[in-house]
Every structure is written in C-alpha cells, then in structure tokens.
Amino acid sequence: MNECQHIEALPPEPAPLSDTCLECVAAGTHPVQLRLCLVCGYVGCCDSSPLQHESRHFKETGHPVMRTFEPGESWRWCFVDNLLV
C-alpha cells in the first residue's frame, strides 16, 4: 500500500493568499480549477489550465501537498508521491 509521509509533516492549513490564481490574472488567462498549497497558502491553477501554475509552484518550491480549492471538493494531492491523499 502506498502512503504519503508528507501529510504528517504539514503545518496547520494556511490561509489562502488569494481567491484566484493571480498569475493567470496577470497573464490574461482564465484558471480552469484552483488548487491551494498546504504549506504556504499559494493559490494556483490546475494542470488543465494553460499555464499550470500550481505544478510550477511545486517545482519551484518543493512544497509537496496541495488540495483542491473548488467549492464542494475536499481531495488532496501529493506531488512527490503522485498520490491522492
């Protein structure tokens, strides 16, 4: 069974730094789905968006776990382990 050790190391959930993907706004694109970094509160767009800001945030920072920032959804994803957690 695959397990994610990164969940245990997370700080308390941070407050979101914004209510949308600010990089998409600055680039003039529309974020498809929003994601919240569970380490720092960064809000970025998903990989279905043209610029994939949340994945880029992980590559730049190494912050391993994000959660959906969409109403009515509650799943989390670990980039390191490639797992829903």
BAFI-3210 file (N, C-alpha, C; in Angstrom, 3 decimals, decimal comma, padded with zeros to 6 digits):
// residues 85
n [1|2|3|4|5|6|7|8|9|10|11|12|13|14|15|16|17|18|19|20|21|22|23|24|25|26|27|28|29|30|31|32|33|34|35|36|37|38|39|40|41|42|43|44|45|46|47|48|49|50|51|52|53|54|55|56|57|58|59|60|61|62|63|64|65|66|67|68|69|70|71|72|73|74|75|76|77|78|79|80|81|82|83|84|85]
n.u [000,844|000,600|001,774|001,665|004,104|004,346|002,079|001,915|003,915|002,986|002,264|-000,268|-003,246|-002,712|-003,901|-005,502|-003,626|-004,806|-007,878|-007,977|-006,048|-003,433|-001,369|-002,506|-004,412|-002,707|-001,483|-003,566|-005,130|-007,579|-008,083|-008,649|-009,285|-008,913|-006,209|-004,842|-001,881|-000,737|001,298|002,107|-000,084|-000,384|-002,296|-003,075|-003,548|-004,832|-003,469|-004,960|-005,337|-004,006|-001,400|-000,595|-000,030|-000,011|001,400|003,828|004,486|005,010|007,314|009,092|009,236|009,171|007,159|005,138|002,360|-000,939|-004,306|-007,598|-009,171|-011,701|-015,210|-017,119|-015,453|-012,897|-010,457|-006,924|-003,586|-000,445|002,444|005,016|004,738|002,878|000,131|-003,311|-004,309]
n.v [-001,190|002,167|005,016|008,364|010,232|012,910|014,250|014,098|015,868|018,370|021,827|023,497|024,102|026,684|030,084|031,023|032,796|034,292|034,623|033,551|032,413|034,361|034,665|033,761|035,762|037,976|037,176|037,252|035,029|032,425|030,694|027,200|025,265|025,684|025,370|024,827|025,411|023,490|024,105|026,819|028,411|029,415|030,051|028,454|027,583|024,547|021,616|021,446|023,981|026,535|027,443|026,056|026,687|025,760|023,310|024,300|025,891|023,890|022,716|024,847|025,403|023,038|022,374|019,889|019,057|019,722|020,974|020,682|023,723|024,201|024,764|022,461|020,295|018,119|016,777|015,912|016,224|014,718|015,791|014,704|011,947|011,268|010,826|010,674|011,961]
n.w [000,000|-000,888|000,797|001,955|003,356|003,617|004,418|007,221|007,960|007,393|008,111|010,180|008,251|005,965|005,589|002,569|000,125|-001,804|-003,725|-006,169|-009,022|-009,220|-011,052|-013,436|-013,798|-014,145|-016,511|-018,241|-018,689|-018,054|-015,077|-014,864|-012,832|-009,335|-006,982|-003,712|-002,017|000,611|002,280|002,153|001,385|-001,162|-004,070|-006,979|-010,471|-011,991|-013,713|-016,009|-016,820|-018,977|-018,159|-015,874|-013,058|-010,326|-010,383|-011,297|-009,123|-007,203|-008,398|-008,222|-005,479|-003,993|-002,277|-001,157|-001,002|-002,067|-002,043|-003,440|-004,330|-004,874|-004,503|-002,589|-002,968|-001,627|-001,851|-001,685|-003,029|-003,396|-004,763|-004,769|-004,158|-006,050|-005,438|-004,474|-001,449]
ca.u [000,000|001,349|001,413|002,334|004,678|004,364|000,884|002,234|004,844|002,364|001,846|-001,724|-003,587|-002,546|-004,944|-005,197|-003,025|-005,694|-009,077|-007,829|-004,664|-003,032|-000,542|-003,426|-004,978|-001,652|-001,206|-004,764|-005,766|-008,598|-007,770|-009,698|-009,607|-007,951|-005,574|-004,251|-000,689|-000,969|002,461|002,229|-001,315|-000,402|-003,424|-002,692|-004,441|-004,510|-002,771|-005,842|-005,209|-002,909|-000,075|-000,315|000,716|000,200|002,515|005,047|004,787|005,673|008,664|009,933|009,356|009,247|006,017|004,666|000,935|-001,946|-005,683|-008,487|-009,708|-013,011|-016,317|-017,717|-014,439|-012,016|-009,308|-005,567|-002,651|000,978|003,226|006,190|004,328|001,866|-000,980|-004,394|-004,114]
ca.v [000,000|003,416|006,001|009,652|010,711|014,370|014,749|014,243|016,977|019,647|022,741|023,729|024,634|028,134|030,880|031,264|034,096|034,992|033,838|033,046|032,298|035,713|034,611|033,699|037,105|038,824|036,737|037,414|033,737|032,049|029,426|026,202|024,791|026,256|024,493|025,540|024,798|023,275|024,559|028,280|029,123|029,855|029,572|028,365|026,840|023,126|021,242|021,632|025,386|026,680|027,726|025,061|027,392|025,000|022,385|025,108|026,265|022,732|022,567|025,953|025,461|021,724|022,165|018,630|018,700|020,754|020,471|021,416|024,973|024,301|024,519|021,136|019,262|018,077|015,897|016,468|015,554|014,827|015,807|013,829|010,548|011,099|010,152|011,360|011,678]
ca.w [000,000|-000,942|001,805|001,830|004,618|003,606|005,117|008,645|008,149|007,029|009,174|010,112|006,926|005,893|004,944|001,156|-000,151|-002,730|-004,013|-007,533|-009,478|-009,594|-012,261|-014,575|-013,956|-014,709|-017,885|-019,059|-018,947|-017,077|-014,422|-015,026|-011,482|-008,401|-006,014|-002,579|-001,443|002,035|003,034|002,240|001,066|-002,557|-004,866|-008,386|-011,354|-012,159|-014,941|-017,165|-017,211|-019,944|-017,604|-014,832|-012,022|-009,082|-010,625|-011,360|-007,741|-006,591|-008,971|-007,755|-004,014|-003,364|-001,378|-001,731|-000,963|-002,311|-002,036|-004,320|-003,782|-005,506|-003,579|-002,576|-003,141|-000,453|-002,038|-001,640|-003,933|-003,089|-005,998|-004,633|-004,202|-007,095|-004,766|-003,784|-000,021]
c.u [000,883|000,832|002,230|002,800|004,631|003,180|001,195|003,106|004,236|002,102|000,318|-002,052|-003,491|-003,762|-004,551|-004,645|-003,861|-006,934|-009,079|-006,350|-004,225|-002,140|-001,400|-004,030|-003,952|-001,362|-002,407|-005,422|-006,758|-008,211|-008,948|-010,184|-008,537|-007,473|-004,910|-003,044|-000,894|000,248|002,407|000,959|-001,387|-001,616|-003,013|-003,689|-003,939|-003,816|-003,658|-005,872|-003,998|-001,516|000,305|000,489|000,934|001,336|003,842|005,468|005,501|007,108|009,616|010,190|009,597|008,126|005,210|003,166|000,067|-003,314|-006,479|-008,980|-011,061|-014,111|-016,857|-016,736|-013,489|-010,764|-007,989|-004,669|-001,223|001,743|004,397|005,816|003,347|000,658|-002,061|-004,255|-005,226]
c.v [001,245|004,375|007,260|010,104|012,237|014,976|015,022|015,458|018,346|020,518|022,811|024,400|026,152|028,812|031,078|032,673|034,934|034,129|033,304|032,902|033,663|035,736|034,506|035,072|038,019|038,477|036,899|036,101|033,434|030,728|028,461|025,695|025,353|025,210|025,351|024,767|024,693|023,590|026,070|029,064|029,680|029,255|029,619|027,542|025,412|022,863|021,289|023,091|025,538|026,797|026,864|025,636|026,591|024,000|023,144|025,553|025,111|022,602|023,644|025,902|024,116|021,471|020,983|018,432|019,925|020,110|021,267|022,666|025,261|024,005|023,100|019,998|019,285|017,229|016,674|015,630|015,786|014,727|014,832|012,364|010,240|010,342|011,126|010,972|012,267]
c.w [000,000|000,116|001,588|003,207|004,725|004,345|006,591|008,922|007,840|008,254|009,194|008,781|006,909|005,282|003,483|000,956|-001,115|-002,938|-005,444|-007,851|-010,009|-010,827|-013,514|-014,848|-014,631|-016,170|-018,803|-019,443|-017,831|-016,420|-014,533|-013,665|-010,552|-007,405|-004,944|-002,072|000,065|002,889|003,242|001,916|-000,337|-003,262|-006,328|-009,167|-011,554|-013,489|-016,182|-017,626|-018,125|-019,312|-016,391|-013,651|-010,742|-009,248|-010,684|-009,957|-007,024|-007,104|-008,461|-006,255|-003,349|-002,376|-001,912|-001,860|-001,213|-002,155|-003,049|-003,592|-004,416|-004,491|-003,719|-002,790|-001,949|-000,640|-001,990|-002,553|-003,447|-004,404|-005,937|-004,821|-005,329|-006,564|-004,346|-002,314|000,813]
res [m|n|e|c|q|h|i|e|a|l|p|p|e|p|a|p|l|s|d|t|c|l|e|c|v|a|a|g|t|h|p|v|q|l|r|l|c|l|v|c|g|y|v|g|c|c|d|s|s|p|l|q|h|e|s|r|h|f|k|e|t|g|h|p|v|m|r|t|f|e|p|g|e|s|w|r|w|c|f|v|d|n|l|l|v]
***
